[in-house]
Amino acid sequence: MRAARKVPAVRGGRKERGVVGTWVNVSVAASGAGAASGEDDPAGGFAQRFRILEVMKLSRPVSWFLLAFGVWSWCIWFTFVKNLWKDSSGLAFNDSGDPTTYFWVHLTLAITSFLLGTGIGLLGFRGLRALRRQDASA
């Protein structure tokens, strides 16, 4: 990963025309000199790559949306797995009661959705918790 990337200089919200060779170095990491290159980090910059997570802020509506999405995902997919387990149409289980490919594919989809829903919900929860701490300290 590069420590910095070059972007054209911007004035007044757009690129400056007619200016040749004017570039601004923008650090990938949010803070600290040499943070993205991992110069201070004995782990090779792994922790520094995620420095953006320390300064990223979610708004209250976005945090609530992410939390609601996580809860909704669990409700929907839990119901789906429950119905998949009780399926008697022959799609999920064959005549001898063994799971079919349909069952395994949809169970994999449900587990993936559980994991993604949990991650998204946790992001929303952490955003709300950070906003509450920010409100309490102000």
PEKA-V701311 format. One record per residue. N is the residue number from 1. SS is DSSP state (helix for helix, strand for strand, loop for the rest). Layout:
# PEKA-V701311
N,SS
N,SS
This chain:
# PEKA-V701311
1,loop
2,loop
3,loop
4,strand
5,strand
6,strand
7,strand
8,strand
9,loop
10,strand
11,strand
12,loop
13,loop
14,strand
15,strand
16,loop
17,loop
18,loop
19,loop
20,loop
21,loop
22,loop
23,strand
24,strand
25,strand
26,strand
27,strand
28,loop
29,loop
30,loop
31,loop
32,loop
33,loop
34,loop
35,loop
36,loop
37,loop
38,loop
39,loop
40,loop
41,loop
42,loop
43,loop
44,loop
45,loop
46,helix
47,helix
48,helix
49,helix
50,loop
51,loop
52,helix
53,helix
54,helix
55,helix
56,loop
57,loop
58,loop
59,loop
60,helix
61,helix
62,helix
63,helix
64,helix
65,helix
66,helix
67,helix
68,helix
69,helix
70,helix
71,helix
72,helix
73,helix
74,helix
75,helix
76,helix
77,helix
78,helix
79,helix
80,helix
81,helix
82,helix
83,helix
84,helix
85,helix
86,loop
87,loop
88,loop
89,loop
90,loop
91,loop
92,loop
93,strand
94,loop
95,loop
96,loop
97,loop
98,loop
99,strand
100,loop
101,helix
102,helix
103,helix
104,helix
105,helix
106,helix
107,helix
108,helix
109,helix
110,helix
111,helix
112,helix
113,helix
114,helix
115,helix
116,helix
117,helix
118,helix
119,helix
120,helix
121,helix
122,helix
123,helix
124,helix
125,helix
126,helix
127,helix
128,helix
129,helix
130,helix
131,helix
132,helix
133,helix
134,helix
135,helix
136,helix
137,helix
138,loop
